[in-house]
């Protein structure tokens, strides 16, 4: 088991380095692969430590979920401050068995920050015709085995946002935006709700944040500390250890401090 974890850790580190190289070339998806590779490598490292008496995977997941709640609590407080009367919808991904705890943590933090219960909507995947189950007897597709870009598409996001339009002032996405987000019809709709992103890549989203279409977005702090102690009791200190909150009001300040967070435009 330990050997397998080491092998996966090495591969993940390779993915991280490849992603960083792609990001430097201007490929937006490179940042996603770099972050994913880093997270997987970290979890594998913790797993190998467990076999020698170090931090257990269960402990690592507990800490990760605690920081997830911190992230969305901070986001909820921001939304409550800027739009206290707004009706908020939480858009969540398909509930995989192993993903329920993550979704619950995202929702719990947001509700604590807002000080109110929040309705949830599960995104309905848009599968390519060749992958969609055919006939009533066909087994469902296991989305957990597919890359998100296969089912988390502009069409699926548009469908969810269309259902929220007119009912909610703010939609908080736990999924970020799809890789083909520029193809979303949402951007052209005059009565669209505001967006907030609980997680996900923001590399190409500076214009949407600046014009207020995306009112707030949580992203990883480039100087994040990923030790395995629980978050500090102070929310601001805990949030700052791992995250940055980018808003319409502070985006220019964030760009000046962390220019690599966004695609540089002439």
N, C-alpha and C positions, 0 to 999 in steps of 0.2 A: 504493500500500500504506500509506504514511504517513498519507494523508488518511483512509483507512478506519479505521485505528487511532485516530485522533483522534476520529472520529465515534463509534466504539464506546466510547471512553473517556468522552466527554460523556454518552452514554446510560447508561453504568454509574454515573457520578456521580449522575445523576438517580435511578436505582434506589436507590442508597445513601441519598440524602436522603429519598426516599419511604419507604424501610424504616425510617429513624430516626423519621420522623413517625408511622408506624404503630405502632412500638414504644412511643412516648410515649402512644398511645391505648390501650395494653394489649394490642395484637395480637401474640401470641407470634411468629408467622411474620415479623413486621417485622424482627426482629433478624437472621434468616437472610438476608433480602434485603439488608439494610444491609451485612452482612459480605461477601456474594457480590459486591455492587456495588463495594465498596472493593477487593476482591482483583482483580476484572476491570479496574477503572480503573488499578490499580497496574501490572498486567502490560502493559496497553496503553501506559502511559506509558513503561515500560521498552522496549517495542517501538519506539516513536517515537525513543527515545534511540539505539537500535541503528542506525537509518538515518542518524543523524548522528555515528556513532562512539562512542555510549554503550554501556551494558550490553546484551548480546545476550539474546534470549529464552532461548537455551540456558543461558546463565549464570544467568538468573533462575530457571529451573526447577531447575538444579543446587543453588542455594542453598535453594530451597523444599524440595526433597527432603532436603537435609541437616538442615534444621530439623524436618522430619517425623520423621526418625530420632531426633533429640534428644527430641522430644515423647514418643514411645513408649518410648524407653529409660528416661526418667524414670518413666513409668507402670509399666514392668516392674520397676524397682527398688522402687517403692512396693508392688506386689503381692508381690514376693519377701520384703520385710520383714514385711508384715502376715500373709501366709499362705504361708510358705516351702514347705510340702508340697502346696499346692493344685495340682490339674491344671487347666491353663488352655487354653481354646479361643479362637482368633482368628476372629471372624466377619467375613468380607470381602464386598464387593459383587461383582456380576457383573464378570468381568474383560474390560473393554473393551480394545481394542488399545492405546489411548493411556493407559489407566489402570494398566497392569501395573507401571510403575515406581513409582507411588504405593503400590500394594498391597505391592510388594516392600520399599519403604522403611519402611512401617508395621510389617511383619513383622520386618525386620532390627533395628529399634530395640527392639521388644518382646523379642525373643529375647536381645539383648545385655543388656538390663536384668534379665531373668529368669535369664540364664545357662544357658539350655536351649532346645532346639528346641521349637517350638509347633505343634501341629496347626491346620490351617485348615479352615473350612467356608464354602463359598460360598453366600450367601443366594439362594434360589430365588424369583424374582419372582412375585408374585400379580397377574396382569393382569386387568382387568375383562373379563367375557365378550365384550363387543363388540370387544375388542382382541386377544383370544387367537387364535393361528393355528388355522384350521379345516382338518382333513384332513392327511394325511401329506405332501401336495405343497405345502402352504402355506409360504411363506417365513417364517423367524423374524422376530419384531418386533425392530427395532433399538432397544434400550433407551437407548442413548446419545442418541437423538433425543427421548426423552420426559422430562418433569420427574420427578425421583425420587419425588414423592408419588403418582405414578400406579402405580408398581410396588413401591415400598418402603412397605409397609402394615403395619398391626397384624397382619393374618392371616399375612403372610410372616414377620414377626418371631416370632410365636408358633410357627409351624411349625419355625423354626430352633432356638428355645429348647427346644421339646419334644424335639427330636432330641438336644440336649445334656444334658437333665436326667438325672441319675443317672450320667453319664459324666464330667462336668467340674464342678469346684467354682466356677470363675469363667469367664465368657464376656466377652471383650473385643470390643466392637463398633467396627469401623472406620467404621461408617455413622452412629453416634449412634443415635437412636431415630426411628421414623417420626412424621410429623406427627400421626397419629391414635393416638399411643401410649397414650392413656387407654383405648382400646378393647381393648387387649391383655388376654387372659385370664391372662397371665403373673403379673400382680400378685396374683391370688387363689390362686395355687398354693402350697401349704405347703412343698413340697420343691424350690422353684425354685433354680437356681444364682445366685450373686452376679453382678452386672453391673459392668463397667468400660467407660468410653467413651473411645476414643482421639481422637475428634473429634466435632463436632456441637453443636447448641444445647442448653443446660442451663437455659434461662430458667424453665421450669415444673417443674424436677426437684428442687428443694430438699427437699421431703418425702421423696422416695425416697433422696436422699443422706443425709439426717439419720437415717433409720431403718435404714440399712445395706444396703438392697436394691441401691443403686448405691454401691459401695465407693470408687470413684475416677473422676474425670472430668477430662480435659484440655480446657481452653477457652482462647480467645484472651485475652491480657492487654489490657485496655482502654488501657494505656499502652505497647503494643507498639512496637518500633522495627523498621521494615521496610526498613532499608538493605540493599544487595546485597553486603555482605561475608559471608564464610562464618562459621558460628557460632563463638564463642570455644571454645577447647579445653576449658575448664572446663564441665562439664555443667550445673551449677547456674546459672552466669552465662548460658550459651547458652539454657537453658530460660526463664529469667526475662525475656529480651529479648522473647519473643513469647507466652509461655503462662503459665497458672496451673493448678496441680493442685488440684482441689477434692476433699476426702475427707470421710468421715464424721466424722473427728476435727477437721478444721479449718474445716468449713463455716460455723460461726457467726462465726469470725474473718474469713473471706472476705466474708461478708455485710456485716459492719461496715465492711470496707475498700472493697468494691465493691458497694454496694447495688443498682446497676442490672443486675447479672448475673442477678438472679432476679426473678420475679414477686413483687411485694409483697403479702403476705397480712395481713389484719387481726389 
